[in-house]
Amino acid sequence: MGLTRAVLSEVNLEGAAAKVWFLPYELDGAMPSLGALPHVVVKELVEIPPHTKDPEQARSNFRRLRESALALTAQPISTISLKELSMGMSNDYQVAVEEGATMVRLGKAIFGARRA
């Protein structure tokens, strides 16, 4: 039918065991496989760094994700565009935007903390 779906790839830069996301070293090998799927277009990388009180501590993660996206986009795979970088939350979104975020998650800033 010619349908395609835009997908995002979540990246686990910290290697946290609780996250079942791509590890950075897996991205290079995974993108050609994803690019071979005729109905999938990978448009976005997502990263959520560990929560810290100092947003600057997340900067290196955001920078690494941006650099990964640039390197992966350089691969000659037509269905990999990675024009979107989803990184940053209410506490660190300003740093994320400075490092190239095109999408941020601001739930706590808008709705307040979750109730237990």
Backbone hydrogen bonds in HBPLUS format (Angstrom, degrees):
<---DONOR---> <-ACCEPTOR-->    atom                        ^
c    i                          cat <-CA-CA->   ^        H-A-AA   ^      H-
h    n   atom  resd res      DA  || num        DHA   H-A  angle D-A-AA Bond
n    s   type  num  typ     dist DA aas  dist angle  dist       angle   num
A0005-ARG N   A0039-HIS O   2.87 MM  34  6.13 148.4  1.97 138.7 145.4     1
A0041-VAL N   A0005-ARG O   2.95 MM  36  6.07 160.9  1.98 152.2 150.6     2
A0007-VAL N   A0041-VAL O   2.86 MM  34  6.07 155.8  1.92 150.7 152.9     3
A0043-LYS N   A0007-VAL O   3.00 MM  36  6.05 159.4  2.04 163.3 166.8     4
A0009-SER N   A0044-GLU O   2.80 MM  35  6.16 156.4  1.85 148.8 155.1     5
A0046-VAL N   A0009-SER O   2.93 MM  37  6.08 149.9  2.02 144.5 144.6     6
A0022-PHE N   A0010-GLU O   2.91 MM  12  6.08 145.0  2.04 160.3 153.8     7
A0011-VAL N   A0046-VAL O   2.79 MM  35  5.93 166.8  1.80 168.1 168.1     8
A0012-ASN N   A0022-PHE O   2.66 MM  10  5.73 169.4  1.67 162.2 163.0     9
A0015-GLY N   A0012-ASN O   3.33 MM   3  5.49 150.3  2.42 101.8 110.0    10
A0019-LYS N   A0016-ALA O   3.15 MM   3  5.66 156.8  2.20 113.5 120.2    11
A0026-GLU N   A0023-LEU O   2.84 MM   3  5.32 150.6  1.93 118.8 128.5    12
A0027-LEU N   A0024-PRO O   3.27 MM   3  5.58 149.8  2.36 107.4 115.1    13
A0030-ALA N   A0026-GLU O   2.94 MM   4  6.05 146.9  2.05 151.5 162.2    14
A0030-ALA N   A0027-LEU O   3.09 MM   3  5.01 118.2  2.49  94.0 109.9    15
A0031-MET N   A0027-LEU O   3.00 MM   4  6.02 160.9  2.04 163.9 163.9    16
A0034-LEU N   A0030-ALA O   2.85 MM   4  6.14 161.3  1.89 160.0 166.2    17
A0035-GLY N   A0031-MET O   2.71 MM   4  5.80 156.1  1.76 152.2 159.8    18
A0036-ALA N   A0032-PRO O   3.06 MM   4  6.20 124.2  2.39 134.1 146.2    19
A0036-ALA N   A0033-SER O   3.23 MM   3  5.22 141.2  2.39  94.7 105.5    20
A0037-LEU N   A0034-LEU O   3.11 MM   3  5.49 158.1  2.16 109.4 116.2    21
A0040-VAL N   A0037-LEU O   3.36 MM   3  5.61 165.7  2.38 119.9 118.2    22
A0042-VAL N   A0079-THR O   2.87 MM  37  6.26 142.1  2.01 167.8 172.7    23
A0081-SER N   A0042-VAL O   2.92 MM  39  6.26 164.7  1.95 165.0 170.1    24
A0082-LEU N   A0042-VAL O   3.41 MM  40  6.37 166.0  2.44 127.4 131.3    25
A0084-GLU N   A0043-LYS O   3.06 MM  41  6.11 159.4  2.10 165.0 167.3    26
A0045-LEU N   A0084-GLU O   3.20 MM  39  6.63 151.4  2.29 149.5 152.6    27
A0086-SER N   A0045-LEU O   2.90 MM  41  6.19 163.8  1.92 165.3 167.8    28
A0047-GLU N   A0086-SER O   3.10 MM  39  6.60 152.0  2.18 165.7 168.8    29
A0057-GLN N   A0054-ASP O   3.01 MM   3  5.83 159.2  2.05 125.8 131.0    30
A0058-ALA N   A0055-PRO O   3.00 MM   3  5.64 160.5  2.04 118.7 124.6    31
A0059-ARG N   A0056-GLU O   3.11 MM   3  5.24 152.1  2.19 104.0 112.4    32
A0061-ASN N   A0058-ALA O   3.05 MM   3  5.45 121.8  2.40 108.9 123.2    33
A0062-PHE N   A0058-ALA O   3.09 MM   4  6.42 163.5  2.12 158.9 163.9    34
A0063-ARG N   A0059-ARG O   2.86 MM   4  6.09 162.8  1.89 158.5 163.5    35
A0064-ARG N   A0060-SER O   2.93 MM   4  6.07 157.4  1.98 143.4 149.6    36
A0065-LEU N   A0061-ASN O   2.97 MM   4  6.23 155.5  2.03 151.2 157.4    37
A0066-ARG N   A0062-PHE O   3.03 MM   4  6.31 162.1  2.06 150.2 154.8    38
A0067-GLU N   A0063-ARG O   2.93 MM   4  6.17 164.7  1.95 153.7 158.0    39
A0068-SER N   A0064-ARG O   2.88 MM   4  6.05 150.7  1.97 143.9 152.2    40
A0069-ALA N   A0065-LEU O   2.92 MM   4  6.18 158.4  1.97 150.9 156.4    41
A0070-LEU N   A0066-ARG O   3.01 MM   4  6.32 158.6  2.05 151.1 156.6    42
A0071-ALA N   A0067-GLU O   3.03 MM   4  6.23 160.4  2.07 146.4 151.6    43
A0072-LEU N   A0068-SER O   2.85 MM   4  6.04 161.9  1.89 154.7 159.8    44
A0073-THR N   A0069-ALA O   2.89 MM   4  5.95 154.8  1.95 147.7 154.6    45
A0074-ALA N   A0070-LEU O   3.24 MM   4  6.40 134.4  2.46 136.6 147.0    46
A0074-ALA N   A0071-ALA O   3.25 MM   3  5.26 133.9  2.48  93.4 105.6    47
A0075-GLN N   A0072-LEU O   3.08 MM   3  5.46 154.4  2.14 107.1 114.9    48
A0077-ILE N   A0075-GLN O   2.81 MM   2  5.66 136.0  2.00 108.7  95.2    49
A0080-ILE N   A0077-ILE O   3.20 MM   3  5.67 162.4  2.23 121.7 122.2    50
A0102-THR N   A0085-LEU O   2.92 MM  17  5.27 160.3  1.96 137.8 144.4    51
A0103-MET N   A0085-LEU O   3.21 MM  18  6.19 148.7  2.32 146.8 138.9    52
A0087-MET N   A0103-MET O   3.15 MM  16  6.48 144.5  2.28 172.5 162.4    53
A0105-ARG N   A0088-GLY O   2.95 MM  17  6.27 169.9  1.96 147.3 149.7    54
A0092-ASP N   A0089-MET O   2.98 MM   3  5.49 140.8  2.14 116.0 127.1    55
A0093-TYR N   A0089-MET O   2.80 MM   4  5.04 121.6  2.14 177.9 164.3    56
A0096-ALA N   A0092-ASP O   3.11 MM   4  6.39 160.1  2.15 151.5 157.8    57
A0097-VAL N   A0093-TYR O   2.85 MM   4  6.07 158.7  1.89 153.8 158.0    58
A0098-GLU N   A0094-GLN O   3.08 MM   4  6.31 157.1  2.13 142.5 148.8    59
A0099-GLU N   A0095-VAL O   3.03 MM   4  6.31 135.2  2.24 141.3 153.4    60
A0099-GLU N   A0096-ALA O   3.05 MM   3  5.06 128.4  2.33  94.3 108.3    61
A0101-ALA N   A0096-ALA O   2.91 MM   5  5.32 164.8  1.93 135.9 134.7    62
A0100-GLY N   A0097-VAL O   3.07 MM   3  5.10 165.2  2.09 105.9 109.9    63
A0110-ILE N   A0106-LEU O   3.04 MM   4  6.23 142.3  2.19 153.9 164.8    64
A0110-ILE N   A0107-GLY O   3.15 MM   3  5.25 128.9  2.42  97.3 110.5    65
A0111-PHE N   A0107-GLY O   2.67 MM   4  5.68 172.5  1.67 166.7 168.5    66
A0112-GLY N   A0108-LYS O   2.81 MM   4  4.38 139.0  1.97 118.8 125.7    67
